[in-house]
Amino acid sequence: MADYQYDVFVIGSGPGGEGAAMQACKHGLKVAVAERYSKIGGGCTHWGTIPSKALRYAIFTMTELNNRTMLREAGLTVDLSFPQLRQSASSVIKQQEDMRRGFYERNRVPVYSGQARFIDPHTIEVGESKGAVEQITATNFVIAVGCRPYRPPDVDFTHPRIFDSDSILDLSFTPKSISIYGAGVVGCEYSSMFRNLGCKLNLVNTRQQLLEFLDDEISDALSYHLRETGALIRHGETYEKIEGLDDGAILHLKSGKKLKTDIILWANGRTGNTDDLGLDTIGIVPDSRGLLTVDKQYTTSVPNIYAVGDVIGYPSLASAAYVQGRAAALHITGDVSSAEQLANDIPTGIYTSPEISSIGQTERELTMAGIPYEIGHAQFKSLARAQITNRRVGMLKLLFHRETLAILGVHCFGAQAAEIIHIGQAIMSQPPPNNTLMYFINTTFNYPTMAEAYRVAALNGFNRLF
Ligand SMILES: Cc1cc2nc3c(=O)[nH]c(=O)nc-3n(C[C@H](O)[C@H](O)[C@H](O)COP(=O)(O)OP(=O)(O)OC[C@H]3O[C@@H](n4cnc5c(N)ncnc54)[C@H](O)[C@@H]3O)c2cc1C
């Protein structure tokens, strides 16, 4: 057998790369990582999840304070600009980066700095374009290079009024109005943030429904609550062109509509970071969006080269990237059964207002599959905890098999939805007969809590059975 420098070489230090590197080194494999950005942590830490969630929290806190009757009556308001709110993310980013760097240092995993490119299936070169380049060999590779916003060539992203989801983080003023083109997760999350900041908002959706992969009731609730805050949502539209002006930008739609706002945020599509990876030299062909195809073991068309995270497409979540990285490493070690269990049933967390989270099947999927199911609902407004905290918007919905009572899907929107979902996930992931609605009916929940929603929803559903 050939003598390679490393057992596993990981390209990219985002959650996908970190999951793979840490899992592989815990199994005693010799691991190294390449990262082309000056800091560890990937897009997740520096321009995706962490900055956007920290910004959301800062906006949410300001809005909540300004809505407090006591402060309003005292004539007190907090009025921070977009850059000031954005600034609040920097300390979180630093903490995250320091912590993640520590993982590599403690586990003695070297991090090579620079762009990695394949030379052959067991050799890679890493280095800056004008600096020193080092050749490294490994038995296996894990590609975890992430993706970036798709930039159509006819849109001028150098214009100071036209942004994508990376450049919006550098917005230097608070706009009074914004058009967001693309109503995927990123478009919907930024819509909620800018509405909460008080901006006039057009959300332009190229599809007919918001976040079509969600249960219809949850997707409808998001549309309803966004509209209730004053957002203008247009479905089934396609852009004709985007025109930058000195005082704003115009979104021209193929339907003939024109939307003029202070700024435009392009949030339509992402491209895999595969263009400068030397994939042509090893015969791996990305699709038209730069994404890689893998099998259930996360192997590409080259057996010793794996790919995980955003670069393999849906669900494009940090949480998913991390478990996919771990699963790829487990496959490399030969632990196939743990690997398969890991990447099953990944929950969705969407940080809109209201927050959304779900796991398992939707009503649409169950109906199409002909599975006999029943529904249990709990409205947050009827929970004591939600009344006390004045966060009454929301609902928990349980879908369960009407004969076995097994939980088939959990769908939630409202405050803390992304946390609440995990209670349902814990029961749903039990083997039969422990995955059962009866758990929620026969369990004592602290009072008052949001977790109580599970008992309310379970009883609501159970009472529908005959
Ligand atoms: C605005 C926004 C908000 C989001 N919010 C959430 C959220 O709330 N929850 C959630 O779960 N997910 C969220 N996501 C998605 C999440 O950020 C991604 O799913 C996650 O970052 C993917 O991880 P990854 O490891 O695949 O890639 P990344 O985190 O993008 O990391 C890839 C790394 O590879 C490096 N790299 C690329 N090419 C090379 C190369 N050739 N050589 C060396 N290094 C290279 C890059 O510099 C980068 O550091 C959000 C994304 C965006 C854009």
The ligand as an ORCA input file, in Angstrom:
! r2SCAN-3c Opt
* xyz 0 1
  C     -27.137     34.238      5.595
  C     -27.045     32.790      5.983
  C     -27.643     32.348      7.147
  C     -27.575     31.004      7.511
  N     -28.186     30.601      8.666
  C     -28.133     29.297      9.039
  C     -28.737     28.853     10.258
  O     -29.338     29.633     10.978
  N     -28.627     27.557     10.603
  C     -27.948     26.657      9.829
  O     -27.882     25.466     10.207
  N     -27.372     27.047      8.666
  C     -27.445     28.337      8.251
  N     -26.843     28.751      7.097
  C     -26.153     27.761      6.275
  C     -24.765     27.435      6.838
  O     -24.000     28.606      6.992
  C     -24.102     26.470      5.893
  O     -24.951     25.361      5.700
  C     -22.766     25.967      6.444
  O     -21.875     27.033      6.606
  C     -22.183     24.939      5.493
  O     -21.004     24.454      6.024
  P     -19.843     23.933      5.079
  O     -18.814     23.369      5.999
  O     -20.400     23.078      4.019
  O     -19.281     25.229      4.342
  P     -18.729     26.624      4.882
  O     -19.179     26.922      6.268
  O     -19.065     27.620      3.842
  O     -17.150     26.425      4.910
  C     -16.428     26.181      3.735
  C     -14.983     26.609      3.961
  O     -14.173     26.082      2.895
  C     -13.198     27.051      2.552
  N     -12.757     26.748      1.175
  C     -13.507     26.809      0.032
  N     -12.783     26.378     -1.010
  C     -11.548     26.053     -0.536
  C     -10.375     25.557     -1.131
  N     -10.296     25.251     -2.427
  N      -9.271     25.381     -0.340
  C      -9.316     25.658      0.985
  N     -10.420     26.125      1.616
  C     -11.530     26.305      0.856
  C     -13.949     28.365      2.672
  O     -13.058     29.441      2.829
  C     -14.787     28.114      3.930
  O     -14.091     28.519      5.078
  C     -26.884     30.083      6.696
  C     -26.260     30.528      5.528
  C     -26.336     31.869      5.167
  C     -25.665     32.323      3.889
*
